Amino acid sequence: MNHTKSEQLFERSKRCIPGGVNSPVRAYRAVGRNPVFIERACGSKIYDVDGNGYIDYVCSWGPCILGHCDKEIIDAVKDACDRGLTFGAPTEAECALAELIRGCIPSMEMSRLVSSGTEAVMSAVRVARGYTRRDKIIKFEGCYHGHSDGLLVKAGSGALTQSAPDSAGVPADYAKNTLVARYNDEASVRSLFEANRGQIAAVLVEPVAANMGVVLPKDGFLEFLRDVTKTNGALLIFDEVITGFRLGLGGAQEYFGVTPDLTTLGKIVGGGMPVGAYGGRKEIMETVAPRGCVYQAGTLSGNPLTTAAGIAAIRRLCAGGKALYQELDRKGRYLADTVKTAFGEKAQVNRAGSLLSVFFAANPVTDYETAVRSDTREYARYFNYLLDHGIYTAPSQFEAMFVSAAHTQEDLEKTAEIIRQFVRES
Ligand SMILES: *Cc1c(COP(=O)(O)O)cnc(C)c1O
């Protein structure tokens, strides 16, 4: 495979963009090579500037659950383009999208659209604080909630492989109201509540952690969070930026049957356009300005192209219904089984539906500590082999693999063959 143009573009980009990329994980540092520059994508495939094609399991980090260039989404966006890119005034499409969200995720009685997942979580936390009139929040080690100041504490993902989990430029004063518990560890949550009685506004959690690799909540963990927040007058916030519309139309809250007070969305809900959304019970969301006293605004929030893409994507998912998600689950299971069989004891596979991770670890991965014990060098070897053989996976041990509706059985079988070949040649 030739990567000449990608190499040249990377050199050129490094001169005018920090690290040559607009988001750190794209730089491939964790896998010891330079990134490929992408020119176009279609269905399950992505093509780089040197003309190499790959079966894509990054799917833009989740949004492309229907594959790339889904015709209905593209047509909806083109149509919206012709009517104007932005108005800074309310539109019917924003209302239609909020109704669709509520239809799929009933706990989001009211919601607000913003332009990124970062903004959605930052705003939801502000609402929780405004509503409860308390300052502290609990988050979990290894969970990522975007790059807002107060949440860049033990944040997994890009922050994890850069080995700088706490970013420079975040005053200690901002982070001091962010308490960190261990994922899947009830005692760590209980003791934070005991030490900070009457001060905790919310517990913020990825109901399936997907930014330290995929880590599933153990049985009863989400139910415990529901109970402990309720008992202590705190709100429960599910960050469903990845899991929303991924684990099913109703997201993780439907999948596990646990209802949070506030939910954040992003990625899929924008159909591939920049997006975030947060919402919850009417009584809580009515604290948001101009109804209430919590300020949150955005010039491009509810942008017409985003709402067009989001509505088209959700309508497609709704039309596909249970059958579509069963099929995604089947594909996810096929890949998980392939990897388990190929690697045996050497690897752990964590999976929820079409969201999965391969950890090169000997023991089950259940939290941050067990995740970081993985052999990242082996992951880098695996990643590089797959990339060189036309399979595009996440360039980090601590990111998820995403399967889309566009992946065909042929794609999966080819992927399985390359993985088995990697093991044979190792
Ligand atoms: C991606 C992600 C975010 C941040 O969303 P951006 O759109 O990248 O700002 C927040 N929370 C979770 C769980 C995510 O996966």
The ligand as an SDF file (V2000), in Angstrom:
LIG
                    3D

 15 15  0  0  0  0  0  0  0  0999 V2000
  -17.5790   11.8040   21.7450 C   0  0  0  0  0  0  0  0  0  0  0  0
  -18.0590   11.9180   23.1340 C   0  0  0  0  0  0  0  0  0  0  0  0
  -18.2770   13.1600   23.7540 C   0  0  0  0  0  0  0  0  0  0  0  0
  -17.8650   14.4440   23.1130 C   0  0  0  0  0  0  0  0  0  0  0  0
  -18.5550   14.7240   21.9440 O   0  0  0  0  0  0  0  0  0  0  0  0
  -17.8870   15.7470   20.8870 P   0  0  0  0  0  0  0  0  0  0  0  0
  -18.9490   15.8890   19.8410 O   0  0  0  0  0  0  0  0  0  0  0  0
  -16.6340   15.1010   20.4170 O   0  0  0  0  0  0  0  0  0  0  0  0
  -17.6390   17.0060   21.6280 O   0  0  0  0  0  0  0  0  0  0  0  0
  -18.8530   13.1840   25.0070 C   0  0  0  0  0  0  0  0  0  0  0  0
  -19.1920   12.0450   25.6380 N   0  0  0  0  0  0  0  0  0  0  0  0
  -18.9840   10.8410   25.0890 C   0  0  0  0  0  0  0  0  0  0  0  0
  -19.4030    9.6150   25.8300 C   0  0  0  0  0  0  0  0  0  0  0  0
  -18.3910   10.7330   23.8380 C   0  0  0  0  0  0  0  0  0  0  0  0
  -18.1400    9.5260   23.3250 O   0  0  0  0  0  0  0  0  0  0  0  0
  1  2  1  0
  2  3  1  0
  2 14  2  0
  3  4  1  0
  3 10  2  0
  4  5  1  0
  5  6  1  0
  6  7  2  0
  6  8  1  0
  6  9  1  0
 10 11  1  0
 11 12  2  0
 12 13  1  0
 12 14  1  0
 14 15  1  0
M  END
$$$$
